[in-house]
Amino acid sequence: MEIGIYTFGERTADPETGRLISPMERLQNMIEEMELADQVGLDVYGIGEHHRPDYTVSAPSVVLAAGGSRTKRIRLTSAVNVLSSDDPVRVFQQFATLDLLTKGRAEIMVGRGSFIESFPLFGYDLKDYDKLFEEKLDLLLKLRESERVTWTGTCRSSIENLGVYPRPMQNPLPLWIAVGGTPESAKRTGSLGLPMALAIIGGFPERFKPLAEIHQEAAINAGHKKPKLSINSHGFLADSSQEAAKLAYPAFKTMMDRLGRERGWPPMTQDQYDFSLSLRGANFIGSPEQIIEKILFQYEIFKHDRFLLQLTVGTLPHKKVLRALELLGTKVAPVIKREISRANGK
């Protein structure tokens, strides 16, 4: 199993001091995170795209390229690009460039987007939400397949036998589809033979098993080999479970309550938070031993190929985030890889 982290470059006020980190400081911290993640042996570092003041990254490929110059082996991916409101040609070119700069370490993860700010910002109508993603994904797939492209759709101008450059080092450039929880999305991803990143940020993990099964069955029915699956979840690590829970709670509550006010959710309670830390809860917050137990528990459900942990949900002290990264890379990942290899007879 590949193990890594992803981030949205959160920028919320420190719950204890009230200090609001600057965008420049947050971006510099992310470069340090990428560098340390590479050094401690993590496999993947992902950055998500947002267009709002509580996140600092609107251009994932730019930040990943900056981190790519400071790393040697870790794979660098978006998590996600909001493809519906972007131009697939530019997304492909940006990540093909990143792939060349990093000697074949770039990946693209695309999704329809759980936030909607990018649609009016770039002149798109939300009523076209589904059609935009379907057409633009179709174009992105053609860009991966061929240097010269002919394509016709309704959401952008047609392309008639034009070359798209540069071409990436990897052929094809790896592409993942991020899915929040709809069977239709899982089926479409599988029918295309593409790997799926399944976000589990609430509820019992076994509720999501049918989506993984739909994904796999759709791929097999379409004549593809079994596609890869990633489980993406929120979390935080510290040397003890008590420290992790205490550190993460104020930041998690600040961010989740802010989102809740926008989406009609009630404020997060201490009891809800505490349950989310349990074995069947959604959040991976705790000591390395707890995180190991939880990853292996979910592996029995999904048999997934990749696990990505969102560090962090809300602003946390940078030194503590680096320690969490170190624990994930040196204490958790080696045990997970060893146990899964042993379980699979390797």
MOCORLIN-V598517 format. One record per residue. N is the residue number from 1. D_LAST is the distance of its C-alpha to the last C-alpha in Angstrom with 2 decimals. Layout:
<<N:D_LAST> <N:D_LAST>>
//
This chain:
<<1:12.54> <2:15.57> <3:18.16> <4:21.79> <5:25.37> <6:28.37> <7:32.07> <8:35.41> <9:37.30> <10:39.01> <11:42.57> <12:44.14> <13:46.53> <14:45.17> <15:45.86> <16:47.21> <17:49.24> <18:50.03> <19:49.14> <20:47.94> <21:45.68> <22:46.90> <23:44.95> <24:44.96> <25:43.50> <26:40.77> <27:39.75> <28:39.76> <29:37.57> <30:35.03> <31:34.91> <32:34.22> <33:31.44> <34:29.78> <35:30.19> <36:28.72> <37:25.77> <38:24.97> <39:25.50> <40:23.28> <41:20.25> <42:20.51> <43:19.45> <44:22.46> <45:26.13> <46:28.28> <47:32.04> <48:34.05> <49:37.50> <50:40.50> <51:44.26> <52:45.65> <53:46.84> <54:44.15> <55:41.43> <56:41.74> <57:39.67> <58:41.33> <59:39.80> <60:36.02> <61:35.71> <62:38.34> <63:36.68> <64:33.25> <65:34.96> <66:36.55> <67:33.22> <68:31.66> <69:34.16> <70:32.92> <71:29.15> <72:26.88> <73:23.39> <74:23.31> <75:23.67> <76:27.09> <77:27.96> <78:30.87> <79:30.39> <80:32.53> <81:35.21> <82:37.85> <83:38.08> <84:40.94> <85:43.36> <86:42.17> <87:42.65> <88:39.53> <89:40.88> <90:41.12> <91:37.71> <92:36.18> <93:38.29> <94:37.48> <95:33.71> <96:33.98> <97:35.99> <98:33.46> <99:30.73> <100:32.94> <101:33.83> <102:30.24> <103:29.00> <104:26.85> <105:25.66> <106:27.78> <107:27.03> <108:29.53> <109:29.24> <110:32.35> <111:33.98> <112:37.40> <113:38.02> <114:38.75> <115:41.69> <116:44.63> <117:46.45> <118:45.31> <119:46.98> <120:50.62> <121:49.92> <122:49.05> <123:51.51> <124:49.45> <125:50.48> <126:48.19> <127:49.39> <128:47.35> <129:44.15> <130:42.11> <131:43.75> <132:43.24> <133:39.48> <134:39.14> <135:41.36> <136:39.97> <137:36.37> <138:37.57> <139:39.15> <140:36.15> <141:33.99> <142:36.69> <143:36.80> <144:33.09> <145:33.64> <146:36.75> <147:38.85> <148:42.00> <149:42.28> <150:44.69> <151:44.50> <152:46.98> <153:46.84> <154:49.18> <155:47.79> <156:48.33> <157:50.18> <158:48.96> <159:47.40> <160:48.76> <161:46.85> <162:46.32> <163:43.82> <164:41.60> <165:40.66> <166:38.82> <167:35.76> <168:32.43> <169:30.11> <170:27.27> <171:28.15> <172:28.02> <173:28.25> <174:25.56> <175:27.31> <176:26.34> <177:28.72> <178:29.34> <179:30.37> <180:32.23> <181:32.38> <182:34.17> <183:32.92> <184:34.84> <185:32.94> <186:29.53> <187:30.78> <188:32.23> <189:29.11> <190:27.02> <191:29.76> <192:29.63> <193:25.90> <194:25.57> <195:23.05> <196:24.60> <197:24.99> <198:26.09> <199:28.35> <200:28.41> <201:31.25> <202:32.93> <203:32.70> <204:30.00> <205:26.57> <206:26.42> <207:29.54> <208:27.57> <209:25.04> <210:27.54> <211:27.60> <212:23.88> <213:24.42> <214:27.52> <215:25.76> <216:23.03> <217:25.66> <218:28.09> <219:25.67> <220:24.86> <221:28.60> <222:29.50> <223:27.32> <224:24.62> <225:20.86> <226:19.18> <227:20.30> <228:18.64> <229:19.82> <230:20.75> <231:22.30> <232:25.16> <233:27.01> <234:29.66> <235:29.06> <236:29.84> <237:28.53> <238:30.56> <239:30.23> <240:31.47> <241:31.48> <242:35.27> <243:35.52> <244:33.18> <245:35.08> <246:38.43> <247:37.78> <248:36.32> <249:38.79> <250:41.91> <251:40.20> <252:38.33> <253:41.58> <254:43.60> <255:41.43> <256:40.77> <257:44.44> <258:45.52> <259:43.44> <260:44.66> <261:48.26> <262:47.65> <263:45.86> <264:47.71> <265:45.19> <266:46.60> <267:45.86> <268:42.64> <269:43.41> <270:42.02> <271:40.86> <272:38.95> <273:37.31> <274:36.42> <275:34.82> <276:32.76> <277:31.11> <278:30.04> <279:26.64> <280:27.84> <281:29.92> <282:29.32> <283:29.58> <284:26.87> <285:29.41> <286:28.91> <287:27.34> <288:23.79> <289:22.92> <290:24.46> <291:22.73> <292:19.25> <293:20.30> <294:21.71> <295:18.89> <296:16.49> <297:19.44> <298:19.85> <299:16.22> <300:16.80> <301:19.80> <302:18.79> <303:15.04> <304:16.29> <305:14.94> <306:17.41> <307:19.53> <308:22.90> <309:25.36> <310:29.04> <311:30.59> <312:33.36> <313:35.51> <314:38.89> <315:39.89> <316:38.42> <317:39.23> <318:37.52> <319:36.57> <320:34.91> <321:32.94> <322:31.75> <323:30.74> <324:28.79> <325:26.96> <326:26.26> <327:24.90> <328:22.62> <329:21.23> <330:21.12> <331:20.74> <332:19.00> <333:16.60> <334:14.62> <335:14.25> <336:13.32> <337:10.54> <338:9.17> <339:9.88> <340:8.56> <341:4.99> <342:5.73> <343:7.67> <344:5.65> <345:3.79> <346:0.00>>
//
